Amino acid sequence: MTFIFWQNIISLHQAAFLKALAKRHEVILVAEQPLTRERAEEGWNLPDMGAVRTVTKPDTAQINRLLEEYRDSLHCFSGIDAFPMVYRAFRLACTQGIRPLLYLEPYEWRGWKGFLRRVKYTIHRVRYGKSIRAILTTGSRGKICYERAFFSPGIIFDWGYFTDAPPDDASSGEKRNDEEEDGSGLPRLLFVGRLDGNKRILPLLEELMPLRDGFSRLDIIGRGPLETEVERRASACAQFHFLGVKTNREVQERMRAGDLLVLPSLYDGWGTVVNEALQNGMRVLCSDACGASVLLDGRVRGASFPAASRENMREALRHWIAVGKISTETRRSISEWSMDHISGEAASRYFEQICGFLREEREKRPEAPWMEKAEN
């Protein structure tokens, strides 16, 4: 079967899934541009796409040719109107009788702006609902969002973002957690993300200050409008280490040495840094506004806390710092769970199951592998 994916960029967060799918199918990725300037500044490079055929910056004639040539293939669009080229191609596909799948992150529904967003998606449902074959949406809030916009629950499936497995050679860079040289016996914390109000880096630092005797260090990786203030605060606390922008490989090395990733965002459609941390055997503590919070079990892999509450953040930090360092056995267990449940291969098999269900080739509605209940 042939799958056509329409996206804004050649995304590091889609590569693992698309490469795995391309091992068994023809896969074409049509991107508005190879990479945005913002992503390049964050240290992104174009990912290895394996056997995926890529088409970038298509004009309207190219879009029409692709839609005509692959009329009977399955088309999947990232968003509806979020990206100009993707939206143009989506509208053309609908007018030509193609019934696409959609990737949709949840929208913020609170307040009057949230109400307007719900109205917008309700209008989209009225205009395009008969053409949309399925919605693949992220996090625990995704289904709620689109059901509130009157999309049928029967076409909404759990989805996520997926990253490549970390390299096997852990010998480079930081030593693994159980080989640390500082001998403190205290856990190492990690923050990776944009330094802005949404990621709540300053409240995180404020909540960690009275807890600083309970961890050996917090590595802060990222850049953004609060960078100067973060650097100033880091210089005033021995446990805080501001590292700026790092390559993906360098981030992975820090993860192999760390115990707890913290992501206290007010909103994150997913948060692929959670995937990467789990794949490297870290625990994760994040807000429930992160889509990837659904990957955490509250026990072994970490937990989430209510995004709106500083008190809940404080108590969650206190608890998970007290849990301490990760044993070699636990790190291995988390990494193995990740390989089985959130790898590109696991996602591609689940995607195939969704497609089979939509074509009525299988009776049972598929369940996302990361949502499966753990065996006792």
N, C-alpha and C positions, 0 to 999 in steps of 0.2 A: 504494500500500500504506500501511497505517496502522501506526505504531510507538508503543508506550506504554513510557515509561521511568519506573521507580520509583526515586527517590533520596531522600537525606536532606535536601538543600538544592538551591536553584537555583544550581548551581555555575559559577563563572567558568571552571573547568577542563573543563566539558562544553559550554559555550555555543557555541564555534566549530563543533564537530562537529554539534550538534543543529540549529543555524541552517542549516548547509549541507545537512543531510539534509532539512530542512523546505522547501527550495526545490523538491524533487521529490516529496515525500510528505507525508501528514498525520502530524504528530508531536505527541504529548501528553506533557508532563512532569508527573509526579505527585510532589510533594515533601512530606516530613514537615513542613518549615518553610521559610520563604523563605531565612533565613540564620542561622547560629549566632552567639552572642555572641563566641566566639573569633575567627571569621572577620571579624566587624565590627571587632574591636579591631586586627586585622592590616591594616585599611584597605580591606577588600573593600566593594564596592557591588553591588547587584543588577545582573547583566549584561543587556545587550540580547539578547533571545531571538528576535528576528526574527519569523518566522511560527509559532513554536512556541507551542502552547496550554499554559498552565500551570494546574495545580490544586494548591493547598496545603492542608495540614492536613485531609486527608479523614478522615471517620469511617468506621466499618465499613460502614455502609449505602452511602456513596458508593463505597467500594472495591468492594463487590459489584456495584454498578451499572456501574462501569467494566469490571469483568471480564466481566460478562454482555453488555454492549453491544459490547465489542470482543473477544469470545471468539475470533474467527478472525484477529485481528491478532497481531503479534509483540510480546511483552512482554519487557522487559529490566530486570533487577533489579540494583541496586548492593549486592553482598554477599548473604549468606544471613541471618544473624542479627545483623548489626552494628547495625541501626537498627530500632526497634520497629515502626513503621508498615510499613516495607519488608518485614520478616520476616512480619508478619501478612498482608500482601497476597500475598507469595510462597507461603505455606502455603495460602491460599485458592485461589490459581491452580492449584497442584498438585492439590488435592482436586477441582477442577472440570475436570480433564483438559487444562488449558493447559500446553504445554511451553515454558517460558521460556528465555531466554538469561541468563547471569550475568556481571556485572563482578566480578572477584575479584583483589585485590592478593595478592602472595605473602605467606605467613606465615613467621615466623622458626622454623626447624625445629631449631635447635641446642639442646642441653641438655634437661633434663627438661621444661621448659615447652614447648619446641618439640615434644617427643614428645607431650605432651598435646594440643597444637594439631593435630598430625597425626591423633591418635585422634579428635578432634572432627570434623574434615573427613571422616574415613573413615566415621564414623557418619552424617554428612550424606549421603555418597554412598550408603550402604545405604538410608537413609530416602527420599531424593529423587532418586537417580541416574537412575531410569527416566523421570522427568519432565523432567530438565534436558536441554535441546536442545544447548547449547553453553556453553563457558566462555571468556570473553575476559579474559585475564590479562596483567599488566604485567611488563616486564623479563625478563632472562634467567633468573631464578629461578622465575618464575611456573609455567611448564610443569612444572618439576621438582617443585614443591610438590604440585601436584594429581595428578600421576602417582603420587607417593608415597602419596597418599591413595586410590589405586586408581581414579581417574577415567580413562576411556579416553582415550589420547592423540589419538584421532581427533576428539574433540569440543573440544579445547583449541586456542585461537587466540591469537596475539600481539595485544596491545592496548596502549593508552597513554592519556595525557591530552593535550588539545590546546587551544591558546590562539589568540586572535585575532591576526591579523597586526598589527605595529606601525603607527602612523600614518605616512603618507608625509611629513608635514611635519616634517623634522628640524631646522627652524630654531629651535624653541622650546627653552628649557632649555640643557642642556650642549651644547657644540660636539662635533662628531664627533671621533673619536680623532686623525685626521690633521690636525686644525685646533687641537689643544691649544695653550694659551697658555704653559704652563710651560717649553716648549723643552728639556725634559730628555732627550727621546728614549727614555725608559723606559716600559715598559708600565704600564697602570692595571689594578688588580685590583678585584674586586667580590665581596662575600658578601651574599646575600639569604636570610634564613631566621630561624627561631625561635632565640633565644639560649639554648640548653639543651645538656645533655650529649649528646643524640643527634646534634645537628648538629655537635658537636665544634668549636665556635668557639674555645674556649680553647686546645686543642692546635694549632689552625690558627695562632693568633697566636704561640704559642711557636715553631712551626716557621718562621714568616716572619721573626721577629726577626733571626736571623743572615743572612737574605737581603735585608734591607730596602734595601740599597744598589742592588739590582737592579731595583726598581720605584719608580715615582713616588708611588703612593698605593694604599691599600686602603680602599675605601668599605664600611662595615658597615651594613647596613640590616636592621632587625628589632627585636623585643622579646622578653622572656622572663625566666626566673628568674636568668639570669647577666648581666642587663643592667648592673647596677651594676659588676660586676667588669670587664666588657668596656669600659665607659666609662672606668674607672680605668686600664686598660692602654692604651687608645687615647690617653689624655692624656699618657702617658709615651713615646710614639713619634710622631715627626713625620709618618711615612708612614701611620699608622692614623687613620682619620676615622670616628667613630661618628655616624651620622645618624639613628638611631631609626627610627620607622615612617614610611614614605612611601607616597603613593598609587601605584597601578599606573602611572599616566602618568609620575610622577616616577621610578619605578624604570626604566621604559623609556628615559627620557632619560639616566639614568646608564649604561644598557647601550649606548646609541649612542655614548657617550664612552669606553667601556671596552674592554679587550683580552681579559681572562681572568676568567671567573666561576669561583669555587672553591666546591664543595659537598662537604665531607668526611664526610658523614653515616655513622653506624653502621647506620642503616636508613632508607630512603625508598621507599615503595611505587612512586613514580614520581619526582616532583621537577619540577613544571611550570616552575620558574624556569629549568631547562635549556632547555626549548622557547623561552621568551621570549628568553633570551640568544642562542640560535642564530638566531632570527628577526631579531634586531637585529644579527647579524653578528659576535657575540663567539665566541671559543673558550671551551671549558668543560673544567675539570678536576674530576672528581668521583670518589667512591669507587664500587667495583663493587657496593655495597649499594644504590645508587640505581637504580631501575628504568630511568630515562632514560639510564643509561650506555650502553644499546644504541644510542643515537643518535650516539655518538662513534666516529670512524673511526681514532683513534690518529695521525692525520696533520694534516689540515686543520682539522677541527672540534674537536679536542681529544682527551682520553683519560681513562681511569679507572685507579685503582690499588686494590690489595686493601684493603678497609676495616679489617681487623684489624691492619694494620701501620703504625706510625708511621714506620718507616724508609722504607717505600715511599712514604708521603705526602711525606716530606722530599725524596726523590730526584725524585719527580714534580714537586713545586713548583720545585725547582732547575732541572729541564729546561725546563719550560714558561715560567718567567719568563725564562730565557735565550733562548727563541725570540723574545721581544721583542714589539714593537708589531705590530698588524695593518695590512697595507696596504689601501688602498681596494679593490683588486681581490679580495683574499682575503675581506674583509668582504662584498662583493657576492656572491661565490661561495657563502659560507655561508648568507647570507640567501636566495638563490635556491634552494639545495638544500632549505631549510626550507619554502619555499612549495610546492615540488613534492612533498615527502615527509611533512611533519608538519602541514600546514595542516588546518583544518576540512574543506575540500573534499576533500583527499586521504584523510582519515579516513572521510568519508561514502561515498566511492566504494569504499573497501576494505570497509566495513561492508555495503554492497550486494552486493559479491562474496561475502562470507561467507554472507549470507542466500540468495543464489542457489545457492551450493554446498550449503547445508543442504536447500534445496528440490529438489535434484538437477537444477537448471536449467543447471548448468555442471559439467563433469567435473573440471577441474583445481582442486585445492585452492588457494585464494588465499594470497598471501604479503603480509605487511605491507609497505607501500611503504618504510618506514624500515629494513627488514631486507634490502632488495634489495642485491646486491653491486654496488659501483661499477664502471663500465666503465673499462677501462684505456686 
